[in-house]
Structures are given as C-alpha cells and as structure tokens.
Amino acid sequence: MTDSHLLVDNLLSVWWVMLAAALSPVLALVARRRIPDVVWLLGLGVLVGPHGLDLARRTEAVDLIRELGMGFLFLLAGFEVSVKDMRDRQGRHAALTWLICAVLGFSAGLLLSRGEVRVAVVLALASTSTALGTLLPILKDSGLMGTPLGRATMTHGAFGELLPVLAMSLLLSTHGTGAAALILLAFFVAAVLTVAVPARFLRRIPLLRRAVINASNTTMQPTLRLTVLILVSLMLLTAFLDLDVALGAFTAGLLLNALFTALDPDHAREVSHKVEIVGFSFLIPVFFVTSGMSIDLASVLHRWPLLLGFVAMIALARGLVVVLRERFSATASGLHEPREQMALGLYAATGLPIIVAVTQVAASAQLITADTASLMVTGGALTVLLFPLLAHLILPEDA
C-alpha cells in the first residue's frame, strides 16, 4: 500500500468518526439531553464501525488519537478533583466505601469465574469504577457542581477512577505485584519531578511567571502547551513502564491543577476551560466513538441476560454500597435526604472509561474474550444512559 493510499484510509476513518462526533450533540439536543452525548457517541461508533456498516476502522492513526482522547478525559477528571476534599473526612469515607465495593465485587467475581483470581479482579474493577470524566458535563449541565451532591459525586468519582487504575496497574500488570509496586512508586516520583521542575522556575522567577500568564491568551498559549507536554510526558512514562496511560493522565491533571491553583486560581480555571474545549471538541469524542466501534452489538444482544446481569452487578456492588454507607454512616457529605443519597449511588455507579480500559487490558492478556469485553463496555454504556437519568428523575425539583 502506498503512502497516499494509507493517508486516504486514515483520513477516511477519521472523517467518519468526526461525522459521528458532530451528529452526536445534535441528537442529544433533540432528545432534550435525556440521552447523554456519550451514549450517542458510542451508538454512532457501533453504526460506523466494523460490526456495523463498516465505514471506519481503528487504524494506527485513529488509535493514536483515541489514546490522546482518553488522556484528555482523565486529565480533565484530575483537574476537577479537589485534593483537599479527597484528604478530609468525606474523602476518607469515600475511599473506604470504594474498598468495600471492591471486596464485594471481587467476591462476586470469584463466584462467577469459578475461582479465577485475575478474572475476578477484572470484574471487581469494572463493576466498582465511577466515570468521573463522563459525569462532569452531566453535573455541569444540571447545575449540581457546587452543591453537596455534586461535591460528594466528585469525591466518590475521584476514588472511583484513581483507585481502580492503581489496582489495575498493580494486579493486572505483566510484572509481579512487588515489582509493579516499585514501578508505581518510581512513576509517582518521576511525575512529581516532571511538574516540580517547571513549577520551581515559575515560582523563583516572578517576571517569567507573569510573562507566561500574560501570554496565555495569545497565539503562543504557553500554559496550555505546558499542560499538553506534561500530559504526553506522563502518558509516555506510563506506557514505557507498562502501566495504564489513564494513570499518567489522571496524575497529570491532579498535579497541574495543584500547580496552576498555587500560581493563580483564576488562571487554573482558565486552563481547565481551554483543555475542555480541546478535549470535548475533538479528542474525547474520538475516544468514545472508537470505543463504540469495538462493540459487537449482535453478539452482545445474543447474550442479553449476561448484559443485564453485569449492569445489576454494578448497581449492587457500587451503587447500593454507596447508598447504604450514606444512609447508615456519618460520611460528612451533607446529604441527608434519601433521594439525594440514592442519586449519589446512581452517579457513583455510572462507569465507562475504566471499564473500557480494564477490558482492553484483560482482552490483550487473554483473560477475557473480545465478546465479553464488548458486553462489559456495553454494560458501562447502559449505566451512562440509565443511571444519571434515574438520578435526575428522583431528585427534588429544587436540587
């Protein structure tokens, strides 16, 4: 195949993916946002993908854009998380809640897999994650971000993304658990240094800091370029260390948010907004559309009892545990109404990006089949479709 034909094939697949990305918000608006944009992206991905009309393929170029899209999604999740909230009483309770969910999910996984420990780990991580990046636009559009429910969702979501990624890096790594722990430690040291070096220059040289911030709205965009550089650097580092790139992206968001907030809180919000524009206009839709392209819908529908069973497992292992903890423990979330507690459980049980990541790792390691991976990703898509909608329906009108 000549270079020109390869370019045409890559651009044609990207064109179909971007057509799906452009149609998705139109369909979401027509449906009055009751069906989230991400569900339309997945559905259109199924339609244009190899298991549908076979109009687009996941070529090498498309897969690279997809990985960057995943990186931007987790970067934004890291930007939105408050490290202070993660460290306070509510955060400690949220971390304990996730650990309880993981133990229950692992126990159920052992029963379902008949004692296959690594498969049980896959099921536990997939059924106890929270799609924080996916929930962000839903929470913002519904005006919940500044409310106790919004803050509680963000806190549970932070641990529901970070802890599964850490567990995946430790327990599903090709290295032993001890070696994986040392690799993780080395990664975090390197990540802190990657952000600390430019931070030191900006803090020690006030003239440079002012110049960089003042130039942030020019064509040079220095802080946005620095953000992308650190994101790609940490994604590259995780790939080199055989860790999941989602960990690098999420860590980049946490560290960069801390850096920019320390320099100038207003500028931190400005950078986050710019990352949203770049991510949600191009890269993140590619991630979701290509995730849909991997779903074999005919095979999934043929196994619909398993699909519904996986969604029920997510609702019980994650959602119900969160509700019970809010109901019977002093979690310091400020949520006292049963309807708000149920809504938090539904939001916390909304999972997709981690499910995509963990099934991708598991399928590559031949722990699960491609059909099972499709089924689990479809189950994650159903949680995105159903759980936020149910949460919206049960919340009081003035929430």
Contacts in CASP RR format, 6 or more apart in sequence:
PFRMAT RR
TARGET T0000
AUTHOR 0000-0000-0000
METHOD contacts of the structure
MODEL  1
MTDSHLLVDNLLSVWWVMLAAALSPVLALVARRRIPDVVWLLGLGVLVGP
HGLDLARRTEAVDLIRELGMGFLFLLAGFEVSVKDMRDRQGRHAALTWLI
CAVLGFSAGLLLSRGEVRVAVVLALASTSTALGTLLPILKDSGLMGTPLG
RATMTHGAFGELLPVLAMSLLLSTHGTGAAALILLAFFVAAVLTVAVPAR
FLRRIPLLRRAVINASNTTMQPTLRLTVLILVSLMLLTAFLDLDVALGAF
TAGLLLNALFTALDPDHAREVSHKVEIVGFSFLIPVFFVTSGMSIDLASV
LHRWPLLLGFVAMIALARGLVVVLRERFSATASGLHEPREQMALGLYAAT
GLPIIVAVTQVAASAQLITADTASLMVTGGALTVLLFPLLAHLILPEDA
1 9 0 8 1.000
9 57 0 8 1.000
9 59 0 8 1.000
10 59 0 8 1.000
10 60 0 8 1.000
10 61 0 8 1.000
10 62 0 8 1.000
12 56 0 8 1.000
13 56 0 8 1.000
13 57 0 8 1.000
13 58 0 8 1.000
13 59 0 8 1.000
13 61 0 8 1.000
13 62 0 8 1.000
14 61 0 8 1.000
14 62 0 8 1.000
14 65 0 8 1.000
14 286 0 8 1.000
16 48 0 8 1.000
16 49 0 8 1.000
16 55 0 8 1.000
16 56 0 8 1.000
17 45 0 8 1.000
17 48 0 8 1.000
17 56 0 8 1.000
17 62 0 8 1.000
17 285 0 8 1.000
17 286 0 8 1.000
17 289 0 8 1.000
17 290 0 8 1.000
18 282 0 8 1.000
18 285 0 8 1.000
18 286 0 8 1.000
19 48 0 8 1.000
20 41 0 8 1.000
20 44 0 8 1.000
20 45 0 8 1.000
20 47 0 8 1.000
20 48 0 8 1.000
20 285 0 8 1.000
20 289 0 8 1.000
21 41 0 8 1.000
21 282 0 8 1.000
21 285 0 8 1.000
21 286 0 8 1.000
21 289 0 8 1.000
23 40 0 8 1.000
23 44 0 8 1.000
24 37 0 8 1.000
24 40 0 8 1.000
24 41 0 8 1.000
24 44 0 8 1.000
24 285 0 8 1.000
25 37 0 8 1.000
25 40 0 8 1.000
27 35 0 8 1.000
27 40 0 8 1.000
28 35 0 8 1.000
28 36 0 8 1.000
28 37 0 8 1.000
28 40 0 8 1.000
33 141 0 8 1.000
34 389 0 8 1.000
35 385 0 8 1.000
35 389 0 8 1.000
36 134 0 8 1.000
36 137 0 8 1.000
36 138 0 8 1.000
36 384 0 8 1.000
36 385 0 8 1.000
36 388 0 8 1.000
37 137 0 8 1.000
38 134 0 8 1.000
38 288 0 8 1.000
38 352 0 8 1.000
38 381 0 8 1.000
38 384 0 8 1.000
39 381 0 8 1.000
39 384 0 8 1.000
39 385 0 8 1.000
41 285 0 8 1.000
41 288 0 8 1.000
41 289 0 8 1.000
41 292 0 8 1.000
42 288 0 8 1.000
42 289 0 8 1.000
42 291 0 8 1.000
42 292 0 8 1.000
42 295 0 8 1.000
42 381 0 8 1.000
43 292 0 8 1.000
43 381 0 8 1.000
44 289 0 8 1.000
45 56 0 8 1.000
45 289 0 8 1.000
45 290 0 8 1.000
45 291 0 8 1.000
45 292 0 8 1.000
45 293 0 8 1.000
45 295 0 8 1.000
46 52 0 8 1.000
46 292 0 8 1.000
46 293 0 8 1.000
46 295 0 8 1.000
46 297 0 8 1.000
47 53 0 8 1.000
48 55 0 8 1.000
48 56 0 8 1.000
48 289 0 8 1.000
48 293 0 8 1.000
49 55 0 8 1.000
49 56 0 8 1.000
49 57 0 8 1.000
49 292 0 8 1.000
49 293 0 8 1.000
50 57 0 8 1.000
50 293 0 8 1.000
51 293 0 8 1.000
51 295 0 8 1.000
51 296 0 8 1.000
51 297 0 8 1.000
51 298 0 8 1.000
52 297 0 8 1.000
56 62 0 8 1.000
56 293 0 8 1.000
58 66 0 8 1.000
58 290 0 8 1.000
58 293 0 8 1.000
58 294 0 8 1.000
62 286 0 8 1.000
62 290 0 8 1.000
63 290 0 8 1.000
65 283 0 8 1.000
65 286 0 8 1.000
66 286 0 8 1.000
66 287 0 8 1.000
66 290 0 8 1.000
66 291 0 8 1.000
67 235 0 8 1.000
67 245 0 8 1.000
68 232 0 8 1.000
68 283 0 8 1.000
69 279 0 8 1.000
69 283 0 8 1.000
69 284 0 8 1.000
69 286 0 8 1.000
69 287 0 8 1.000
70 245 0 8 1.000
70 246 0 8 1.000
70 249 0 8 1.000
70 287 0 8 1.000
70 353 0 8 1.000
70 356 0 8 1.000
70 357 0 8 1.000
71 231 0 8 1.000
71 235 0 8 1.000
71 245 0 8 1.000
71 246 0 8 1.000
71 248 0 8 1.000
71 249 0 8 1.000
71 283 0 8 1.000
72 231 0 8 1.000
72 249 0 8 1.000
72 275 0 8 1.000
72 278 0 8 1.000
72 279 0 8 1.000
72 283 0 8 1.000
72 284 0 8 1.000
73 133 0 8 1.000
73 134 0 8 1.000
73 249 0 8 1.000
73 279 0 8 1.000
73 284 0 8 1.000
73 287 0 8 1.000
73 353 0 8 1.000
74 133 0 8 1.000
74 161 0 8 1.000
74 246 0 8 1.000
74 248 0 8 1.000
74 249 0 8 1.000
74 250 0 8 1.000
74 253 0 8 1.000
74 353 0 8 1.000
75 227 0 8 1.000
75 231 0 8 1.000
75 249 0 8 1.000
75 250 0 8 1.000
75 252 0 8 1.000
75 253 0 8 1.000
75 256 0 8 1.000
75 275 0 8 1.000
76 133 0 8 1.000
76 136 0 8 1.000
76 253 0 8 1.000
76 272 0 8 1.000
76 275 0 8 1.000
76 276 0 8 1.000
76 279 0 8 1.000
77 132 0 8 1.000
77 133 0 8 1.000
77 136 0 8 1.000
77 158 0 8 1.000
77 161 0 8 1.000
77 250 0 8 1.000
77 253 0 8 1.000
78 132 0 8 1.000
78 158 0 8 1.000
78 250 0 8 1.000
78 252 0 8 1.000
78 253 0 8 1.000
78 254 0 8 1.000
78 257 0 8 1.000
79 253 0 8 1.000
79 256 0 8 1.000
79 257 0 8 1.000
79 271 0 8 1.000
79 272 0 8 1.000
79 275 0 8 1.000
80 132 0 8 1.000
80 133 0 8 1.000
80 136 0 8 1.000
80 154 0 8 1.000
80 257 0 8 1.000
80 272 0 8 1.000
81 132 0 8 1.000
81 154 0 8 1.000
81 157 0 8 1.000
81 158 0 8 1.000
81 254 0 8 1.000
81 257 0 8 1.000
82 151 0 8 1.000
82 154 0 8 1.000
82 155 0 8 1.000
83 254 0 8 1.000
83 257 0 8 1.000
83 258 0 8 1.000
85 91 0 8 1.000
85 151 0 8 1.000
85 154 0 8 1.000
85 155 0 8 1.000
85 158 0 8 1.000
86 94 0 8 1.000
86 95 0 8 1.000
86 155 0 8 1.000
86 158 0 8 1.000
86 159 0 8 1.000
88 332 0 8 1.000
89 331 0 8 1.000
89 332 0 8 1.000
90 151 0 8 1.000
90 152 0 8 1.000
90 155 0 8 1.000
90 331 0 8 1.000
90 332 0 8 1.000
90 333 0 8 1.000
91 155 0 8 1.000
91 159 0 8 1.000
93 325 0 8 1.000
93 329 0 8 1.000
93 331 0 8 1.000
93 332 0 8 1.000
93 333 0 8 1.000
94 152 0 8 1.000
94 155 0 8 1.000
94 156 0 8 1.000
94 157 0 8 1.000
94 158 0 8 1.000
94 159 0 8 1.000
94 331 0 8 1.000
95 159 0 8 1.000
95 163 0 8 1.000
96 325 0 8 1.000
97 156 0 8 1.000
97 159 0 8 1.000
97 321 0 8 1.000
97 322 0 8 1.000
97 325 0 8 1.000
97 331 0 8 1.000
98 128 0 8 1.000
98 156 0 8 1.000
98 159 0 8 1.000
98 160 0 8 1.000
98 163 0 8 1.000
99 163 0 8 1.000
100 321 0 8 1.000
100 325 0 8 1.000
101 127 0 8 1.000
101 128 0 8 1.000
101 317 0 8 1.000
101 318 0 8 1.000
101 319 0 8 1.000
101 321 0 8 1.000
101 322 0 8 1.000
102 124 0 8 1.000
102 125 0 8 1.000
102 128 0 8 1.000
102 163 0 8 1.000
102 164 0 8 1.000
102 167 0 8 1.000
104 316 0 8 1.000
104 317 0 8 1.000
104 321 0 8 1.000
105 120 0 8 1.000
105 123 0 8 1.000
105 124 0 8 1.000
105 127 0 8 1.000
105 128 0 8 1.000
105 313 0 8 1.000
105 317 0 8 1.000
106 120 0 8 1.000
106 121 0 8 1.000
106 123 0 8 1.000
106 124 0 8 1.000
107 120 0 8 1.000
108 123 0 8 1.000
108 124 0 8 1.000
108 127 0 8 1.000
108 313 0 8 1.000
108 317 0 8 1.000
109 119 0 8 1.000
109 120 0 8 1.000
109 123 0 8 1.000
109 124 0 8 1.000
110 116 0 8 1.000
110 117 0 8 1.000
110 120 0 8 1.000
112 120 0 8 1.000
112 123 0 8 1.000
113 119 0 8 1.000
113 120 0 8 1.000
113 123 0 8 1.000
116 367 0 8 1.000
118 171 0 8 1.000
118 172 0 8 1.000
118 365 0 8 1.000
118 367 0 8 1.000
119 362 0 8 1.000
119 367 0 8 1.000
119 368 0 8 1.000
121 167 0 8 1.000
121 171 0 8 1.000
121 172 0 8 1.000
122 172 0 8 1.000
122 358 0 8 1.000
122 359 0 8 1.000
122 362 0 8 1.000
122 367 0 8 1.000
122 368 0 8 1.000
123 313 0 8 1.000
124 317 0 8 1.000
125 164 0 8 1.000
125 167 0 8 1.000
125 168 0 8 1.000
125 172 0 8 1.000
125 354 0 8 1.000
125 358 0 8 1.000
126 310 0 8 1.000
126 314 0 8 1.000
126 354 0 8 1.000
126 355 0 8 1.000
126 358 0 8 1.000
126 359 0 8 1.000
126 376 0 8 1.000
127 310 0 8 1.000
127 313 0 8 1.000
127 314 0 8 1.000
127 317 0 8 1.000
127 318 0 8 1.000
128 160 0 8 1.000
128 164 0 8 1.000
128 314 0 8 1.000
128 317 0 8 1.000
128 318 0 8 1.000
129 160 0 8 1.000
129 161 0 8 1.000
129 164 0 8 1.000
129 318 0 8 1.000
129 351 0 8 1.000
129 353 0 8 1.000
129 354 0 8 1.000
129 355 0 8 1.000
129 358 0 8 1.000
130 156 0 8 1.000
130 157 0 8 1.000
130 159 0 8 1.000
130 160 0 8 1.000
130 161 0 8 1.000
130 318 0 8 1.000
130 347 0 8 1.000
130 348 0 8 1.000
130 349 0 8 1.000
130 350 0 8 1.000
130 351 0 8 1.000
130 354 0 8 1.000
131 161 0 8 1.000
131 350 0 8 1.000
131 351 0 8 1.000
131 352 0 8 1.000
131 353 0 8 1.000
131 354 0 8 1.000
131 380 0 8 1.000
131 383 0 8 1.000
131 384 0 8 1.000
132 154 0 8 1.000
132 157 0 8 1.000
132 158 0 8 1.000
132 160 0 8 1.000
132 161 0 8 1.000
133 161 0 8 1.000
133 353 0 8 1.000
134 350 0 8 1.000
134 351 0 8 1.000
134 352 0 8 1.000
134 353 0 8 1.000
134 384 0 8 1.000
135 153 0 8 1.000
135 157 0 8 1.000
135 347 0 8 1.000
135 350 0 8 1.000
135 388 0 8 1.000
137 280 0 8 1.000
138 388 0 8 1.000
139 145 0 8 1.000
139 150 0 8 1.000
139 153 0 8 1.000
139 154 0 8 1.000
139 347 0 8 1.000
142 392 0 8 1.000
144 150 0 8 1.000
144 153 0 8 1.000
144 399 0 8 1.000
145 154 0 8 1.000
147 399 0 8 1.000
148 333 0 8 1.000
148 334 0 8 1.000
148 335 0 8 1.000
148 340 0 8 1.000
149 335 0 8 1.000
149 340 0 8 1.000
149 343 0 8 1.000
149 344 0 8 1.000
149 347 0 8 1.000
149 395 0 8 1.000
149 399 0 8 1.000
151 333 0 8 1.000
152 326 0 8 1.000
152 331 0 8 1.000
152 333 0 8 1.000
152 334 0 8 1.000
152 335 0 8 1.000
152 344 0 8 1.000
153 344 0 8 1.000
153 347 0 8 1.000
153 348 0 8 1.000
155 333 0 8 1.000
156 322 0 8 1.000
156 344 0 8 1.000
156 345 0 8 1.000
156 347 0 8 1.000
156 348 0 8 1.000
157 348 0 8 1.000
160 348 0 8 1.000
160 354 0 8 1.000
161 246 0 8 1.000
161 250 0 8 1.000
161 353 0 8 1.000
161 354 0 8 1.000
162 250 0 8 1.000
164 354 0 8 1.000
164 358 0 8 1.000
165 244 0 8 1.000
165 246 0 8 1.000
165 247 0 8 1.000
165 250 0 8 1.000
165 354 0 8 1.000
165 357 0 8 1.000
166 184 0 8 1.000
166 247 0 8 1.000
168 244 0 8 1.000
168 354 0 8 1.000
168 357 0 8 1.000
168 358 0 8 1.000
168 361 0 8 1.000
169 180 0 8 1.000
169 183 0 8 1.000
169 184 0 8 1.000
169 243 0 8 1.000
169 244 0 8 1.000
169 247 0 8 1.000
170 177 0 8 1.000
170 180 0 8 1.000
170 181 0 8 1.000
170 184 0 8 1.000
171 177 0 8 1.000
171 180 0 8 1.000
172 358 0 8 1.000
172 361 0 8 1.000
172 362 0 8 1.000
172 365 0 8 1.000
172 367 0 8 1.000
173 179 0 8 1.000
173 180 0 8 1.000
173 183 0 8 1.000
173 242 0 8 1.000
173 243 0 8 1.000
174 242 0 8 1.000
174 365 0 8 1.000
175 183 0 8 1.000
175 242 0 8 1.000
183 241 0 8 1.000
183 242 0 8 1.000
183 243 0 8 1.000
184 243 0 8 1.000
186 241 0 8 1.000
187 237 0 8 1.000
187 238 0 8 1.000
187 241 0 8 1.000
187 243 0 8 1.000
187 247 0 8 1.000
187 248 0 8 1.000
187 251 0 8 1.000
188 251 0 8 1.000
190 237 0 8 1.000
191 234 0 8 1.000
191 237 0 8 1.000
191 248 0 8 1.000
191 251 0 8 1.000
191 252 0 8 1.000
191 255 0 8 1.000
192 255 0 8 1.000
194 230 0 8 1.000
194 233 0 8 1.000
194 234 0 8 1.000
194 237 0 8 1.000
194 255 0 8 1.000
195 230 0 8 1.000
195 252 0 8 1.000
195 255 0 8 1.000
195 256 0 8 1.000
195 259 0 8 1.000
198 226 0 8 1.000
198 230 0 8 1.000
198 259 0 8 1.000
199 259 0 8 1.000
199 262 0 8 1.000
199 263 0 8 1.000
201 208 0 8 1.000
202 208 0 8 1.000
202 209 0 8 1.000
202 212 0 8 1.000
202 263 0 8 1.000
203 209 0 8 1.000
203 263 0 8 1.000
209 263 0 8 1.000
212 222 0 8 1.000
212 223 0 8 1.000
213 223 0 8 1.000
213 263 0 8 1.000
213 264 0 8 1.000
213 267 0 8 1.000
215 221 0 8 1.000
215 222 0 8 1.000
216 222 0 8 1.000
216 223 0 8 1.000
216 224 0 8 1.000
216 267 0 8 1.000
216 270 0 8 1.000
216 271 0 8 1.000
221 274 0 8 1.000
223 260 0 8 1.000
223 267 0 8 1.000
223 271 0 8 1.000
224 271 0 8 1.000
224 274 0 8 1.000
224 275 0 8 1.000
224 278 0 8 1.000
227 252 0 8 1.000
227 256 0 8 1.000
227 271 0 8 1.000
227 275 0 8 1.000
230 252 0 8 1.000
230 255 0 8 1.000
230 256 0 8 1.000
231 249 0 8 1.000
231 252 0 8 1.000
231 253 0 8 1.000
233 252 0 8 1.000
234 248 0 8 1.000
234 249 0 8 1.000
234 251 0 8 1.000
234 252 0 8 1.000
235 245 0 8 1.000
235 248 0 8 1.000
235 249 0 8 1.000
235 252 0 8 1.000
237 248 0 8 1.000
238 244 0 8 1.000
238 245 0 8 1.000
238 247 0 8 1.000
238 248 0 8 1.000
239 245 0 8 1.000
244 357 0 8 1.000
244 361 0 8 1.000
246 353 0 8 1.000
246 354 0 8 1.000
246 357 0 8 1.000
256 271 0 8 1.000
257 268 0 8 1.000
257 272 0 8 1.000
260 267 0 8 1.000
260 268 0 8 1.000
260 271 0 8 1.000
261 268 0 8 1.000
287 353 0 8 1.000
291 352 0 8 1.000
291 356 0 8 1.000
291 377 0 8 1.000
292 377 0 8 1.000
292 381 0 8 1.000
294 373 0 8 1.000
294 374 0 8 1.000
294 377 0 8 1.000
295 374 0 8 1.000
295 377 0 8 1.000
295 378 0 8 1.000
295 381 0 8 1.000
296 370 0 8 1.000
296 371 0 8 1.000
296 374 0 8 1.000
297 374 0 8 1.000
297 378 0 8 1.000
299 371 0 8 1.000
299 374 0 8 1.000
299 375 0 8 1.000
300 307 0 8 1.000
300 371 0 8 1.000
300 374 0 8 1.000
300 375 0 8 1.000
300 378 0 8 1.000
301 307 0 8 1.000
303 371 0 8 1.000
303 375 0 8 1.000
306 375 0 8 1.000
307 375 0 8 1.000
307 378 0 8 1.000
307 379 0 8 1.000
307 382 0 8 1.000
310 375 0 8 1.000
310 376 0 8 1.000
310 379 0 8 1.000
311 379 0 8 1.000
311 380 0 8 1.000
311 382 0 8 1.000
311 383 0 8 1.000
311 386 0 8 1.000
314 349 0 8 1.000
314 351 0 8 1.000
314 379 0 8 1.000
314 380 0 8 1.000
314 383 0 8 1.000
315 349 0 8 1.000
315 383 0 8 1.000
315 387 0 8 1.000
318 345 0 8 1.000
318 348 0 8 1.000
318 349 0 8 1.000
319 345 0 8 1.000
319 346 0 8 1.000
319 348 0 8 1.000
319 349 0 8 1.000
320 345 0 8 1.000
322 344 0 8 1.000
322 345 0 8 1.000
322 348 0 8 1.000
322 349 0 8 1.000
323 341 0 8 1.000
323 342 0 8 1.000
323 344 0 8 1.000
323 345 0 8 1.000
325 331 0 8 1.000
326 333 0 8 1.000
326 335 0 8 1.000
326 341 0 8 1.000
326 344 0 8 1.000
326 345 0 8 1.000
327 338 0 8 1.000
327 341 0 8 1.000
333 344 0 8 1.000
335 341 0 8 1.000
335 344 0 8 1.000
337 396 0 8 1.000
339 394 0 8 1.000
339 395 0 8 1.000
339 396 0 8 1.000
339 399 0 8 1.000
340 395 0 8 1.000
340 399 0 8 1.000
342 391 0 8 1.000
342 394 0 8 1.000
343 391 0 8 1.000
343 394 0 8 1.000
343 395 0 8 1.000
343 399 0 8 1.000
345 391 0 8 1.000
346 387 0 8 1.000
346 388 0 8 1.000
346 390 0 8 1.000
346 391 0 8 1.000
346 394 0 8 1.000
347 387 0 8 1.000
347 388 0 8 1.000
347 391 0 8 1.000
349 383 0 8 1.000
349 387 0 8 1.000
350 383 0 8 1.000
350 384 0 8 1.000
350 387 0 8 1.000
350 388 0 8 1.000
351 380 0 8 1.000
351 383 0 8 1.000
351 384 0 8 1.000
352 377 0 8 1.000
352 380 0 8 1.000
352 381 0 8 1.000
352 383 0 8 1.000
352 384 0 8 1.000
355 376 0 8 1.000
355 377 0 8 1.000
355 379 0 8 1.000
355 380 0 8 1.000
356 377 0 8 1.000
359 368 0 8 1.000
359 372 0 8 1.000
359 373 0 8 1.000
359 376 0 8 1.000
359 377 0 8 1.000
360 373 0 8 1.000
362 368 0 8 1.000
362 373 0 8 1.000
363 369 0 8 1.000
363 370 0 8 1.000
363 372 0 8 1.000
363 373 0 8 1.000
368 376 0 8 1.000
END
